[in-house]
Amino acid sequence: MMKQKLKIYLKFGILLFGISIVCFTCQKDDTVFVDETTQQTEFKINLVNKFELSKNQRINNIVQSLPNKNDVLQNNTNLQAKMTYIEAYDFYVDDEIAYHITSGNYESYTFAITRAQDNGLTENLLLSKQADGSYKAAIMSYDLNESDKQSVKNGNMPMDLASKTTVSGLQRMSSGGGDSRIIFTRLDGSCYYYEVDAHSYDVVVWEIVNIDCPELPNDNSGLGGSLNNGTTNNGPNYTGPDGGTLNGPVTDPLGVLLGNTNGSNGGTTGVVPDPDNTDSGNDGGAQGETTDCLQLDASGNCANATAVLIIDEEELGRKKECRKITNLLEDTPNYKTKLVELSSDANLNSPLEKGAGKLKNQDAIEDYEAEVGFPQIEIDISGVNKFEALAHNHPTTSPFSLSTFSPQDLMHIAKLIRLNKITDNFVAFLTTKQGTQYALTISNPTKFLDLFFYKTFDPKIGIRDIPPTQQARYWASKDAFIPLYDKYFNPDIPDHKIKATDPNDPNIDTLNENDLKEFLNFMDEANIGAHLFETDATFNIFTKLKLKNGEPHRENPCN
């Protein structure tokens, strides 16, 4: 069989959301004050990403120790981010982003919780630092209607937030007698509940209140039916109305949630043991110093603070696109090495373009290099495997080159889409002599192909190469593409927006920023279903780019 090749001309010469009770940006700390009877408490709230979370070794250890099912949500359109699935509790923790709240030496981290079956609640996992340096874990549940959620988005706390807030875990039981409080039982038989005070404009503070344990019902009912993951210790068995069973005092299966911590690492009751914590007084009983506490309640326990964290569809979508990039580079470090190599001075000073492809189910990286007299790389697509990634550079050219993806680059990505030659998680990378590095992901391949469809066929054959059922799409593509090409890229149009530049121009940074702005304008106007990320020659950190008030806006780094 004749070997087929598609000549991909990557031209270089011609051309959660996180919301707390007040509005926060993702790139700075926000300071708020809570007026209390005896003191004024200052809280600083910062939205942090996974890269920043990894800098806190204790928190990182806790998150990494959770049972993990990678990419379990890949095909669920409502749960698009890569999350950690905690099987014992049947929920997903979005460990890509969190609220970090500090007050003096106190700190807490709040993660969004999502369930495959929506229970109608906004739920967060709170890790709250204790006096001994460990972290107490709790599930924060908020019964918010759409108006409440909109108030949160607008920076206004619902006045009745405290009454809509529940602190809970699996080892819960109804106290009966019309008491709506959720009562928790410790292993020593004592009981307590959580008192919530949403008295500030952005933080929810809660503390432990010890109480006498209510009598358990004799009819084996009314215990909530959600206690079917506990470890049997001692005591009678009770069955709830929906089939859950309480086998005496319940031990948290992970040893991390409210009130029942076991394990060789010790730790205060209800506190996440920290294997790296060598501080004294961490044997499960002593509280040690209280300097890390927000404040002590009447029982000597640390009070805790959190903020409502809501992740919306836009944020989920952003994170999904970002994880396409970071997952690829985490799983194939040799491809990351190749990207760095393409960005080297030796390769960018060459007159010939170079590239690299990563194919599905293939460990080896495909190398591409142009030939003298024909400076664009040629890519073999005759194999059965699809592309997971494709990278190329815009090196030194005569006279100049583009600092962004060229229209030819995008056309040939579109041809790969038409030929079904890319995976759902495909990423295109570009590195240029002008000093720019970009990654492009595609969330809507149909939109992407719609614009470039007519350019994916041999221009010498034109419409004769198009199946009759696709000819309307061909003409619609041509009508949409030509004016956009003329406006942004066509070198024959004197006032076209994105111009080739000289890498040695003393104003190259300003020129690069202007070209980026116009490329983002092109993406928005064309509505091609793609996303642009900025990185550098190390390919370690990726920042989502979008237009804001007509200028390039760099969001919080997403890894």
Backbone torsions as a table, in degrees:
resi	resn	phi	psi	omega
1	MET	NA	136.8	-179.6
2	MET	-66.7	132.3	178.9
3	LYS	-69.7	123.8	-179.6
4	GLN	-94.3	140.9	176.2
5	LYS	-131.8	142.6	171.0
6	LEU	-109.0	122.4	179.0
7	LYS	-84.1	107.9	179.1
8	ILE	-93.6	109.1	-178.8
9	TYR	-94.2	94.4	177.9
10	LEU	-85.2	83.9	-168.9
11	LYS	-66.7	141.9	175.5
12	PHE	-127.0	-14.4	-172.2
13	GLY	-93.7	-36.2	-175.8
14	ILE	-87.0	-37.1	-178.8
15	LEU	-110.6	NA	NA
16	LEU	NA	NA	NA
17	PHE	NA	151.1	174.1
18	GLY	-97.1	127.0	178.8
19	ILE	-130.7	130.0	171.1
20	SER	-102.4	-166.6	-173.9
21	ILE	-70.6	-19.7	168.9
22	VAL	-121.3	163.4	-177.8
23	CYS	-71.1	132.5	176.5
24	PHE	-127.2	149.4	167.0
25	THR	-89.4	164.5	-176.3
26	CYS	-89.6	-0.1	-171.1
27	GLN	-121.2	13.2	177.2
28	LYS	-151.3	159.7	174.8
29	ASP	-77.1	149.7	173.5
30	ASP	-120.9	134.2	-178.0
31	THR	-111.2	131.9	177.2
32	VAL	-132.4	160.6	-178.8
33	PHE	-123.0	137.6	176.8
34	VAL	-112.8	117.6	177.9
35	ASP	-78.9	119.7	178.1
36	GLU	-119.4	173.5	-175.3
37	THR	-62.1	-40.3	-172.9
38	THR	-111.2	-12.1	-175.6
39	GLN	-159.9	164.4	173.5
40	GLN	-107.6	121.8	-176.9
41	THR	-100.2	128.8	178.8
42	GLU	-100.1	126.9	177.2
43	PHE	-114.5	136.2	171.2
44	LYS	-113.3	129.1	-176.0
45	ILE	-120.3	128.7	-179.9
46	ASN	-135.3	134.6	174.8
47	LEU	-86.7	118.1	-174.5
48	VAL	-117.0	153.0	180.0
49	ASN	-104.5	-177.9	-173.7
50	LYS	-63.3	-35.6	178.9
51	PHE	-62.1	-43.3	179.7
52	GLU	-71.4	-35.9	177.3
53	LEU	-61.1	-35.9	-177.3
54	SER	-65.3	-17.2	179.5
55	LYS	-75.0	-20.8	175.1
56	ASN	-92.6	101.0	-171.5
57	GLN	-61.6	-37.5	-178.6
58	ARG	-66.6	-47.5	177.7
59	ILE	-63.1	-41.6	179.7
60	ASN	-61.3	-40.8	177.9
61	ASN	-62.3	-41.6	-179.5
62	ILE	-63.6	-49.6	-178.3
63	VAL	-62.9	-42.1	-178.8
64	GLN	-68.3	-24.6	-178.4
65	SER	-80.3	-12.8	179.8
66	LEU	-68.5	142.7	176.2
67	PRO	-54.1	132.8	-169.8
68	ASN	-122.1	129.8	170.8
69	LYS	-121.9	97.0	-175.0
70	ASN	-68.1	137.5	172.7
71	ASP	59.1	23.9	179.6
72	VAL	-65.2	-20.0	-176.7
73	LEU	-101.3	12.7	-169.6
74	GLN	-57.8	-36.2	-175.9
75	ASN	-99.4	9.1	180.0
76	ASN	-100.2	113.1	-174.2
77	THR	-68.1	-20.2	-179.6
78	ASN	-87.5	-16.3	-177.4
79	LEU	-130.1	77.2	-166.0
80	GLN	-92.9	-12.7	-177.4
81	ALA	-83.6	156.7	172.1
82	LYS	-75.6	119.9	-174.8
83	MET	-126.6	171.1	173.9
84	THR	-100.7	124.9	-179.8
85	TYR	-93.9	122.7	177.2
86	ILE	-101.5	99.2	-169.9
87	GLU	-62.9	-37.4	-176.5
88	ALA	-60.4	-28.1	-177.7
89	TYR	-113.6	-1.9	176.1
90	ASP	56.7	47.0	170.2
91	PHE	-143.2	165.2	-179.9
92	TYR	-108.9	133.2	175.4
93	VAL	-102.7	122.6	176.3
94	ASP	-78.7	95.4	-176.0
95	ASP	-92.1	18.1	177.9
96	GLU	-88.0	-20.3	-173.2
97	ILE	-152.2	147.5	-178.0
98	ALA	-156.5	158.1	168.9
99	TYR	-89.9	130.2	174.6
100	HIS	-109.1	114.7	-178.2
101	ILE	-111.3	130.9	178.8
102	THR	-129.4	150.1	173.3
103	SER	-153.0	103.1	-172.6
104	GLY	65.1	-126.0	178.3
105	ASN	-89.9	-7.2	178.8
106	TYR	-77.0	146.7	172.2
107	GLU	-152.7	155.6	173.2
108	SER	-144.0	157.2	176.2
109	TYR	-123.9	132.3	-178.3
110	THR	-119.8	123.3	179.9
111	PHE	-113.2	147.5	176.5
112	ALA	-77.3	141.6	175.9
113	ILE	-110.9	138.4	175.6
114	THR	-132.3	142.8	177.1
115	ARG	-116.1	145.4	177.8
116	ALA	-59.9	-38.4	174.3
117	GLN	-103.8	109.2	-175.8
118	ASP	-61.4	125.7	178.0
119	ASN	-97.1	6.6	176.9
120	GLY	83.5	-1.6	-177.5
121	LEU	-105.1	152.8	166.8
122	THR	-91.4	118.6	-172.6
123	GLU	-123.9	141.9	178.0
124	ASN	-131.4	149.5	169.5
125	LEU	-100.8	121.6	-178.6
126	LEU	-106.1	128.7	170.2
127	LEU	-113.1	111.1	-171.7
128	SER	-113.7	125.0	-175.5
129	LYS	-68.1	138.5	-179.2
130	GLN	-109.5	175.2	-174.4
131	ALA	-62.6	-29.7	-177.8
132	ASP	-89.5	5.5	178.4
133	GLY	92.7	-6.6	176.9
134	SER	-85.4	-180.0	-175.9
135	TYR	-126.3	125.1	175.2
136	LYS	-82.9	137.7	-178.0
137	ALA	-110.3	143.7	177.9
138	ALA	-152.2	153.5	172.6
139	ILE	-99.5	119.8	177.2
140	MET	-99.0	122.6	-179.7
141	SER	-117.2	132.0	-179.0
142	TYR	-122.7	121.4	179.3
143	ASP	-89.5	81.5	-173.1
144	LEU	-106.6	132.5	172.0
145	ASN	-86.2	178.8	-176.1
146	GLU	-63.4	-34.3	177.8
147	SER	-65.0	-40.5	177.4
148	ASP	-61.8	-45.3	-178.4
149	LYS	-62.9	-38.7	178.1
150	GLN	-66.4	-36.3	176.3
151	SER	-61.5	-41.9	177.6
152	VAL	-61.1	-45.1	179.7
153	LYS	-61.7	-32.9	-179.2
154	ASN	-83.8	-1.4	178.2
155	GLY	87.8	19.3	-179.5
156	ASN	-119.6	128.5	179.4
157	MET	-78.8	129.1	172.9
158	PRO	-56.7	134.2	-175.0
159	MET	-61.0	-30.2	-177.2
160	ASP	-102.5	28.9	-176.2
161	LEU	-59.9	-39.8	-178.1
162	ALA	-58.2	-41.4	-179.0
163	SER	-72.3	-15.1	-179.8
164	LYS	-101.8	7.5	-176.1
165	THR	-109.9	133.4	177.2
166	THR	-129.4	135.1	172.6
167	VAL	-102.6	121.6	-171.2
168	SER	-146.5	166.7	174.6
169	GLY	-150.0	-171.4	-178.4
170	LEU	-77.1	-31.5	-174.8
171	GLN	-83.7	60.2	-176.5
172	ARG	-115.7	155.6	175.3
173	MET	-148.2	152.2	178.3
174	SER	-77.5	136.4	-179.3
175	SER	-80.6	-12.6	177.5
176	GLY	74.1	-178.6	175.5
177	GLY	64.8	25.0	178.3
178	GLY	80.4	1.9	178.8
179	ASP	-82.4	118.5	-176.1
180	SER	-86.3	-2.3	180.0
181	ARG	-67.9	148.5	175.0
182	ILE	-96.3	122.3	-175.2
183	ILE	-101.1	136.6	179.5
184	PHE	-112.9	144.3	-179.8
185	THR	-113.0	126.6	175.6
186	ARG	-82.8	168.6	178.4
187	LEU	-64.8	-26.4	179.7
188	ASP	-82.3	2.6	176.8
189	GLY	93.6	-9.9	179.0
190	SER	-78.2	161.5	-175.5
191	CYS	-127.9	158.4	179.3
192	TYR	-159.5	166.5	170.4
193	TYR	-138.6	173.5	-178.0
194	TYR	-108.8	128.1	177.2
195	GLU	-100.9	122.2	-175.1
196	VAL	-101.1	135.7	177.8
197	ASP	-131.0	103.3	177.5
198	ALA	-94.2	64.8	-170.1
199	HIS	-95.7	1.3	178.5
200	SER	-114.1	-178.3	-178.6
201	TYR	-92.0	5.6	176.6
202	ASP	-156.6	-9.1	-178.7
203	VAL	-120.6	149.2	175.8
204	VAL	-112.2	117.6	-178.7
205	VAL	-106.6	136.3	178.6
206	TRP	-141.5	157.3	-179.1
207	GLU	-145.0	163.6	-178.8
208	ILE	-84.7	136.0	173.6
209	VAL	-122.2	116.6	179.0
210	ASN	-78.1	138.3	179.6
211	ILE	-140.6	166.8	171.7
212	ASP	-70.4	138.6	-178.7
213	CYS	-68.9	135.4	175.5
214	PRO	-71.7	156.5	176.9
215	GLU	-71.3	137.0	177.2
216	LEU	-76.3	144.5	-178.6
217	PRO	-66.8	149.9	-179.8
218	ASN	-87.9	-9.7	-176.2
219	ASP	-98.2	17.7	176.8
220	ASN	56.5	32.9	-178.3
221	SER	-135.8	170.4	170.8
222	GLY	81.0	18.4	-178.4
223	LEU	-100.8	14.5	172.9
224	GLY	91.4	-22.1	175.5
225	GLY	65.0	17.3	-176.8
226	SER	-116.5	22.3	-172.3
227	LEU	-111.0	41.0	-173.1
228	ASN	-98.1	13.9	178.6
229	ASN	-117.8	7.8	-176.6
230	GLY	-79.0	163.5	175.9
231	THR	-95.8	133.1	-178.4
232	THR	-68.6	130.6	174.9
233	ASN	-118.0	-93.2	175.9
234	ASN	-142.2	170.0	179.8
235	GLY	103.2	166.5	-177.1
236	PRO	-72.3	162.3	177.0
237	ASN	-96.1	141.1	178.0
238	TYR	-130.1	137.1	-179.3
239	THR	-112.2	128.9	178.5
240	GLY	-82.0	172.2	-175.7
241	PRO	-65.5	-22.7	178.8
242	ASP	-105.9	20.9	170.3
243	GLY	96.4	-5.5	178.4
244	GLY	-70.4	153.3	-176.5
245	THR	-125.8	134.6	173.4
246	LEU	-105.0	112.4	-179.3
247	ASN	-96.9	82.3	-177.0
248	GLY	62.2	-155.3	174.6
249	PRO	-60.8	136.9	-173.1
250	VAL	-98.7	129.6	175.5
251	THR	-95.4	129.4	177.9
252	ASP	-59.2	126.9	-177.3
253	PRO	-59.8	-30.2	179.2
254	LEU	-93.3	-13.5	-174.5
255	GLY	68.7	25.1	-177.3
256	VAL	-126.9	-14.0	-176.0
257	LEU	-94.7	-168.6	-162.5
258	LEU	-61.2	125.0	159.6
259	GLY	84.7	-10.0	-173.0
260	ASN	-140.3	67.6	179.7
261	THR	-90.2	127.6	173.8
262	ASN	-121.4	-179.1	173.0
263	GLY	117.3	161.5	-174.2
264	SER	-69.4	-16.2	-178.9
265	ASN	-81.4	-8.5	179.6
266	GLY	70.6	-154.8	179.5
267	GLY	118.4	154.4	179.0
268	THR	-64.4	147.4	179.5
269	THR	-51.7	129.4	178.8
270	GLY	78.1	14.9	-175.3
271	VAL	-118.0	141.8	177.6
272	VAL	-70.3	118.9	177.8
273	PRO	-66.0	140.1	178.9
274	ASP	-110.7	109.4	-177.2
275	PRO	-63.7	-20.4	179.9
276	ASP	-91.7	-2.6	-176.2
277	ASN	-83.2	115.3	-179.9
278	THR	-105.5	9.1	179.8
279	ASP	-65.3	147.8	176.1
280	SER	-71.7	163.4	176.5
281	GLY	76.3	23.9	-179.3
282	ASN	-115.7	47.0	-176.8
283	ASP	-103.5	12.1	178.0
284	GLY	101.3	-10.2	-178.5
285	GLY	-122.1	-44.5	-175.0
286	ALA	-79.2	141.3	176.2
287	GLN	-87.6	-20.5	-179.0
288	GLY	68.0	-153.7	179.9
289	GLU	-70.0	152.8	-178.0
290	THR	-107.7	13.7	-175.1
291	THR	-67.2	-20.9	-179.5
292	ASP	-90.3	-2.6	-179.5
293	CYS	-79.6	146.0	169.4
294	LEU	-63.2	-49.6	172.1
295	GLN	-168.8	162.0	177.8
296	LEU	-98.7	138.3	175.2
297	ASP	-85.3	-175.8	-175.3
298	ALA	-63.3	-23.0	-178.4
299	SER	-95.0	3.9	178.9
300	GLY	85.3	10.6	177.6
301	ASN	-92.0	154.4	176.6
302	CYS	-72.9	133.0	168.5
303	ALA	-73.3	165.9	-172.9
304	ASN	-136.7	151.6	-179.7
305	ALA	-134.0	142.4	176.9
306	THR	-145.2	176.3	174.2
307	ALA	-135.0	148.2	-178.7
308	VAL	-67.1	124.1	-179.6
309	LEU	-114.8	117.1	179.8
310	ILE	-119.9	129.3	176.6
311	ILE	-104.8	122.3	-178.8
312	ASP	-100.9	176.9	-174.3
313	GLU	-62.9	-36.3	179.3
314	GLU	-63.1	-42.9	179.5
315	GLU	-67.6	-41.5	177.2
316	LEU	-59.8	-42.9	179.5
317	GLY	-63.4	-42.6	178.4
318	ARG	-60.2	-44.1	-177.2
319	LYS	-69.1	-35.8	178.1
320	LYS	-61.1	-45.2	179.8
321	GLU	-65.5	-39.3	179.0
322	CYS	-64.2	-40.7	-178.3
323	ARG	-68.3	-23.2	172.7
324	LYS	-57.4	-41.5	-178.3
325	ILE	-73.0	-53.1	-173.6
326	THR	-68.8	-36.1	176.7
327	ASN	-62.6	-43.3	179.2
328	LEU	-58.0	-48.2	-175.4
329	LEU	-74.8	-28.8	174.7
330	GLU	-69.7	-39.0	-176.3
331	ASP	-80.1	-25.1	-177.9
332	THR	-131.5	73.8	-178.4
333	PRO	-60.0	-25.8	178.3
334	ASN	-67.4	-26.5	176.7
335	TYR	-74.0	-36.9	175.1
336	LYS	-61.4	-41.0	176.9
337	THR	-59.4	-38.9	179.2
338	LYS	-66.4	-38.1	177.5
339	LEU	-61.4	-43.6	178.1
340	VAL	-62.3	-39.6	179.3
341	GLU	-63.6	-41.2	178.6
342	LEU	-63.4	-23.5	-178.8
343	SER	-91.1	1.4	-177.6
344	SER	-70.4	156.8	178.7
345	ASP	-58.6	-38.8	-178.0
346	ALA	-59.8	-42.2	-179.1
347	ASN	-79.2	-34.9	-179.4
348	LEU	-78.1	-17.4	175.7
349	ASN	-88.9	-2.5	178.7
350	SER	-78.7	148.0	175.6
351	PRO	-78.6	-7.5	-175.4
352	LEU	-111.6	138.2	-179.9
353	GLU	-72.7	146.4	174.9
354	LYS	-129.7	157.3	-179.9
355	GLY	-153.0	174.7	180.0
356	ALA	-150.8	137.5	179.5
357	GLY	-120.7	143.7	174.2
358	LYS	-115.5	116.6	-179.1
359	LEU	-98.7	146.5	178.3
360	LYS	-63.0	141.4	178.5
361	ASN	62.5	25.9	178.4
362	GLN	-139.3	121.4	-178.4
363	ASP	-76.6	-37.9	-177.1
364	ALA	-67.9	142.5	178.4
365	ILE	-90.1	134.8	176.7
366	GLU	-83.9	126.4	178.1
367	ASP	-101.1	141.0	178.6
368	TYR	-130.0	139.0	177.8
369	GLU	-145.0	134.3	179.7
370	ALA	-71.8	168.6	-179.5
371	GLU	-114.0	155.8	177.7
372	VAL	-59.4	131.6	-178.3
373	GLY	89.0	-12.0	177.7
374	PHE	-146.9	81.6	-163.5
375	PRO	-79.6	6.3	178.1
376	GLN	-100.0	144.2	-177.9
377	ILE	-71.0	151.6	178.0
378	GLU	-115.4	131.2	-173.6
379	ILE	-116.2	128.8	178.5
380	ASP	-84.9	122.7	179.6
381	ILE	-118.4	21.3	-176.3
382	SER	-75.5	-16.3	-179.2
383	GLY	-73.6	171.8	-177.6
384	VAL	-87.3	-19.5	-176.3
385	ASN	-78.4	146.6	178.6
386	LYS	-90.6	159.5	177.3
387	PHE	-81.0	128.9	168.8
388	GLU	-90.1	-27.4	180.0
389	ALA	-157.7	152.3	176.4
390	LEU	-145.4	127.1	-178.0
391	ALA	-127.3	150.5	172.7
392	HIS	-154.9	168.5	178.3
393	ASN	-119.0	160.6	168.8
394	HIS	-110.5	93.9	-175.6
395	PRO	-84.8	-167.2	177.0
396	THR	-60.5	130.0	179.9
397	THR	-134.9	170.2	177.5
398	SER	-124.0	117.5	6.3
399	PRO	-87.5	-46.4	-173.4
400	PHE	-135.6	179.5	179.7
401	SER	-144.0	173.0	179.8
402	LEU	-90.7	146.3	175.7
403	SER	-93.4	-1.1	178.0
404	THR	-122.4	174.9	170.3
405	PHE	-58.0	138.4	177.3
406	SER	-87.5	163.1	175.7
407	PRO	-61.3	-33.2	176.8
408	GLN	-64.1	-38.8	175.5
409	ASP	-55.6	-48.2	-176.1
410	LEU	-69.3	-36.5	178.2
411	MET	-59.4	-42.2	-174.3
412	HIS	-79.0	-26.3	168.2
413	ILE	-63.9	-41.0	178.0
414	ALA	-61.7	-38.1	178.7
415	LYS	-65.3	-37.5	174.9
416	LEU	-61.7	-38.4	177.4
417	ILE	-63.6	-46.6	-178.4
418	ARG	-61.1	-35.0	-179.2
419	LEU	-88.2	6.6	179.0
420	ASN	57.8	48.1	-175.8
421	LYS	-113.8	12.3	174.7
422	ILE	-127.4	153.2	177.3
423	THR	-82.1	169.9	178.1
424	ASP	-63.9	-25.1	-177.2
425	ASN	-104.0	24.1	-176.8
426	PHE	-58.6	141.1	176.2
427	VAL	-131.6	134.2	172.9
428	ALA	-107.2	134.2	-179.6
429	PHE	-116.7	147.5	176.8
430	LEU	-138.7	135.2	171.9
431	THR	-132.4	138.9	-170.8
432	THR	-128.5	158.8	176.0
433	LYS	-64.0	-25.7	178.6
434	GLN	-70.6	-8.0	178.1
435	GLY	96.2	14.6	178.5
436	THR	-103.0	145.2	175.0
437	GLN	-135.4	129.0	-177.0
438	TYR	-134.6	155.7	169.7
439	ALA	-126.6	140.0	-178.4
440	LEU	-123.5	125.9	174.6
441	THR	-115.6	160.6	-175.7
442	ILE	-125.9	114.7	178.9
443	SER	-93.4	-20.9	-179.2
444	ASN	-136.0	86.3	-178.1
445	PRO	-59.7	-31.7	179.9
446	THR	-62.7	-47.0	177.5
447	LYS	-61.6	-42.2	-178.7
448	PHE	-60.6	-47.3	-178.6
449	LEU	-69.1	-33.1	-179.4
450	ASP	-54.6	-43.0	-176.9
451	LEU	-69.4	-42.7	-171.9
452	PHE	-99.4	6.7	-170.5
453	PHE	-52.7	-49.0	-174.5
454	TYR	-69.1	-20.7	179.0
455	LYS	-84.6	-1.1	-179.1
456	THR	-94.6	6.2	178.8
457	PHE	-114.8	158.4	179.7
458	ASP	-61.5	118.3	-177.3
459	PRO	-64.7	-20.0	179.1
460	LYS	-73.9	-21.9	-179.3
461	ILE	-101.5	-39.5	176.3
462	GLY	62.5	-133.9	-172.2
463	ILE	-63.0	-22.7	-178.9
464	ARG	-67.1	-18.2	-179.7
465	ASP	-91.8	2.4	-172.7
466	ILE	-103.2	127.8	173.8
467	PRO	-58.7	145.7	-178.1
468	PRO	-54.1	-35.0	-178.3
469	THR	-70.2	-15.1	-177.1
470	GLN	-107.6	1.1	-174.5
471	GLN	-69.3	-34.9	176.8
472	ALA	-63.4	-39.3	177.4
473	ARG	-65.0	-37.1	178.7
474	TYR	-59.9	-49.8	-177.6
475	TRP	-69.3	-37.5	177.6
476	ALA	-64.0	-38.7	178.0
477	SER	-63.6	-45.0	-179.2
478	LYS	-62.9	-42.7	-179.9
479	ASP	-63.9	-34.7	-178.9
480	ALA	-80.4	-38.4	-172.1
481	PHE	-73.4	-45.8	-170.8
482	ILE	-57.5	-49.1	179.3
483	PRO	-64.9	-33.2	177.4
484	LEU	-69.6	-40.4	177.6
485	TYR	-62.5	-45.4	179.6
486	ASP	-62.4	-39.8	-176.4
487	LYS	-69.1	-39.8	-170.9
488	TYR	-106.0	-33.1	-167.4
489	PHE	-124.2	-25.1	-168.5
490	ASN	-64.1	112.6	-178.1
491	PRO	-67.5	-14.8	178.2
492	ASP	-81.7	-9.6	176.5
493	ILE	-99.1	112.2	-172.1
494	PRO	-55.1	-36.5	-175.6
495	ASP	-100.8	26.8	176.4
496	HIS	-63.5	150.8	-165.5
497	LYS	-77.8	-41.8	-172.2
498	ILE	-107.5	111.3	-173.1
499	LYS	-111.7	148.7	172.0
500	ALA	-64.5	144.6	-174.6
501	THR	-129.9	160.9	176.8
502	ASP	-88.6	118.0	-179.7
503	PRO	-57.7	-21.9	-178.4
504	ASN	-93.3	3.8	177.9
505	ASP	-61.7	131.9	-179.4
506	PRO	-62.8	-19.3	178.9
507	ASN	-103.5	27.2	-172.4
508	ILE	-61.7	-35.4	179.8
509	ASP	-63.3	-41.6	177.8
510	THR	-65.9	-41.5	178.6
511	LEU	-64.3	-41.3	178.4
512	ASN	-60.8	-42.5	-178.5
513	GLU	-66.2	-38.2	178.4
514	ASN	-67.1	-42.1	178.0
515	ASP	-63.6	-38.5	176.9
516	LEU	-62.0	-45.2	179.0
517	LYS	-57.1	-45.9	-177.5
518	GLU	-70.8	-32.9	177.1
519	PHE	-66.6	-39.4	176.1
520	LEU	-66.1	-37.2	174.2
521	ASN	-61.0	-43.1	177.5
522	PHE	-60.2	-46.6	-179.7
523	MET	-60.4	-41.7	179.7
524	ASP	-66.9	-46.3	-177.6
525	GLU	-67.3	-37.4	-179.6
526	ALA	-77.4	-23.2	179.9
527	ASN	51.6	58.5	-172.7
528	ILE	-92.0	5.0	176.9
529	GLY	67.2	33.4	-179.0
530	ALA	-124.5	163.8	-176.7
531	HIS	-134.1	136.9	-177.2
532	LEU	-110.7	133.6	178.1
533	PHE	-123.0	143.9	177.2
534	GLU	-102.8	141.8	174.7
535	THR	-142.4	-162.7	175.7
536	ASP	-134.1	-171.5	-173.2
537	ALA	-69.4	-7.3	176.3
538	THR	-92.5	-20.0	-179.6
539	PHE	56.3	41.3	178.9
540	ASN	-98.2	-39.0	-174.3
541	ILE	-125.2	134.9	-177.9
542	PHE	-121.6	133.4	-176.6
543	THR	-121.8	123.6	178.9
544	LYS	-67.8	135.9	-179.3
545	LEU	-111.5	140.0	172.9
546	LYS	-156.2	168.2	176.8
547	LEU	-84.9	138.2	174.4
548	LYS	-141.7	118.2	-175.6
549	ASN	55.6	35.9	175.5
550	GLY	81.3	2.3	-178.2
551	GLU	-124.3	155.8	177.1
552	PRO	-60.4	131.5	178.9
553	HIS	-119.1	127.4	-179.8
554	ARG	-101.5	116.6	-179.5
555	GLU	-78.3	174.3	178.7
556	ASN	-58.4	133.3	178.4
557	PRO	-51.2	138.1	-169.8
558	CYS	-101.4	18.7	176.3
559	ASN	-149.8	NA	NA
